[in-house]
């Protein structure tokens, strides 16, 4: 079985028509027919049932089973080409979520520079959810990631850099007489990250769980803007403490009986990625960050 036969068969299963498949690849119809025959001869099974109308077909049970394997083969072929191309370019494409990168990069910048790794890293900036998909698709080699659940995927390897927690925050100008109740949140104006962020998803889960309907007055994907609005006492917010490192003018709002999940900061990559010395150095530098307590909220 060769890659071209796999490509033909996958498209044939999708279009269910020999002529349309041939047109898609700009080849003759016999090319597709002979390719199918090679696969059937190789495995000794019938892969398609031909219909009497419009040159169409359906997959047999054996054909469906082969298609499952072919999809995996073609995906691995694509990932291999992507990985080898970046090795040839001597580049490591790295996913960098803004909040996490803003927190971690200053701590490791000197080490990356001293090891001559900065020039090797090609940054891809996006949210954690989007970067995880980019990694799975082979569009990146490695990524920083923020998540509330550790991945359970045999195709991914990860190492936990930090465990942080989510915070309700307000301007330090506000005066709270100790912890507040969940019902007190109904009186507050919320300024939140946009709907695609991990923070917003966790916020929705906890408000649904506790049957609290918050008053959201503004949403933004810019966490710097969000923090500036909170400092200016324009509302309160909900965000991982990762975003609050070195931030003045913000306080944590303690809420009675509120339980929130941890926020794991990971470095993550595909299991089949070749760990070159430089690739391993990047992982070791990020996972070697000191675990000393840091000043997060003032």
Helices and strands as residue ranges (DSSP letters): H 3-15, H 18-25, H 29-43, E 48-50, E 57-59, H 61-89, E 92-96, H 98-114, E 121-125, H 128-136, E 142-147, E 156-171, G 182-187, E 189-193, H 198-209, E 215-220, H 223-231, E 237-240, G 241-244, E 250-252, E 262-270, H 277-287
